[in-house]
Amino acid sequence: MLITITGAKCVGIDAVPVSVEVKIDRGVGIHLVGLADAAVKESLLRTVTALQSMGFHIPGKKIVINLAPADLHKSGSGYDLPIALGIIAASEQRNLLALSKYLIMGELGLDGSVRPVPGALPFAEMAIAKGLAGCILPTRSALEAVEYRQSAIFGVDTLSDVLRILEEREDNSRLLIWNKPAYHEALEAAGRDTAGDYPDFADIIGQEGAKRGAEIAVSGGHNLILVGSPGSGKSTLAKAMAGILPPMTLEESIVTSKIYSISGVPRSGYGLMKKRPFRAPHYSASLPAIIGGGNGNSVMPGEISLAHGGVLFLDEFAQIPKSVVEALRGPLEDRKVAVSRLRTKTEYPCSFMLVAASNPCPCGYYGEGDRCTCTVGRRMSYLSRLSGPIMDRLDLHVWMSPVDTGRLVRRVKGESSAEVAKRVLAARKIQEYRFRDEGISVNAEMDSRMLERFCPLDDNCNSMMEKLICARGLSARAFTRILKVARTIADLDAVVSAPAGEEPVPGPLRPEHLAEAATYRFLDRRNFGEL
């Protein structure tokens, strides 16, 4: 008797169907075919032991298990559950009437318990697209897909739960994820969730110029590098930027949630992600960890994809291996990364805002009077580790000087993150309306055609930009970055000057917008010794 169960595999951020075919015939042994990796092959012993512990017998015949299509590499432990169900149905130990109606994935424990597997969101999307009745997934995995209510999402804890659903002899609505205690516990936990453990802008003493640069960066989705001595507050400011990020759009939330679902990275809450991610890997992280990598068809997303829609904070930027830093050039420009292997190419989205931090020299104290012990040559060599192409892709260069002692002792505070976040959100709404027909959402994503349309320059602005380019030796990319930052500064000006209760109306770029934007390009100077 041939039994077919619908499973799935994630390729990129989407799932593709995998048919688990089980046939019992005359002969001896259990045979697994279909280009499975070691984890899938190990599932046979795990599955057999789980079935026997629950009172099922293993037929003393030849059991052939095929994972189709056979040319697609299968990995992970998620095929345990469909394989077990196939053996039960093919040996006619249970009459599983609804076996073909659902997508089924899950890892089996030796006692018959069902453990979570990655990829629940893409699985649910695929089940809906294929017209299936729904998904049967481990409870913790099913929590990720609670917002796909157009399909029945069952959360199961044991193999017995799955059998009850498939036999259809009783009402199993209590096993729908929306009716399970785990879902209501997640709802209560979400209600108790705080704004986050990141610093507040008001707690950062001084550094008004740096905070202004951070506000501009978040408002327009611009990349930012913070340069300053140890203790000047670079890391604190970078973390505080997480508190002024605007809410994610539905599209951003779906894509980011799918990336986390596929990667299996633990996260709090349930359903789609509500907060923008803030990723801060150590500067010693490897190239595959940052960009993404893996073997064969099992290419996993890296930190740049996990930061999609949010912030990637790279501290000690000049200390990161050059190969890793240079590998960021393509993703920063294209907003996606393609990881190629011999027989496959996997693409992941990675539209993130890069926030980098670096000391100005090896000792870290350049700019603080006589504290710096570095020669001009050592200082130039240190900052020269950051290549011109990378510097071009960083929209804002912000210098953070030590805080004045008097302000530090008196704890003179400025605006809170909540006040800054209101302006950021208003500026983002301006951009959302501006780019409603362009397929982008922030100024940093504008291409040359959009720059001509949304950033026209009058004669005064043209004259100023010509002088800046000649004086500083700016590249064409640096020129476009200045225009994008100036556009964001103009949007923020419109937000501040708008009368209370009225929608802000952004005006054209003015020389003062370009002048402020140009002040954030000090690392473009040909001679780093001039700093």
Secondary structure, DSSP 8 states (H G I E B T S, - for coil): -EEEEEEEEEETTEEEEEEEEEEEESSSSEEEESSB-HHHHHHHHHHHHHHHHTT----SSEEEEEEESTTS-B-SSTTHHHHHHHHHHHTTSS--TTTTTEEE--EE-TTSBEE--S-HHHHHHHHHHTT-SEEEEEHHHHGGGTT-TTSEEEEESBHHHHHHHHHTSS--GGGBGGGSHHHHHHHHHHHH--S-SS--GGGS-S-HHHHHHHHHHHHHT--EEEEE-TTSSHHHHHHHGGGG-----HHHHHHHHHHHHHHT---SSSSS--S--EE---TT--HHHHHEEEETTEEEE-HHHHTTTSEEEESSGGGS-HHHHHHTHHHHHHSEEEEE-SS-EEEEE---EEEEEE-SSSSS-TTSTT-----HHHHHHHHTTS-HHHHHT--EEEEE----HHHHHHT-----HHHHHHHHHHHHHHHHHHTTTTT--SGGG--HHHHHHH----HHHHHHHHHHHHHHT--HHHHHHHHHHHHHHHHHHHHHHS-TTS--------HHHHHHHHHT-GGG-S-GGG-
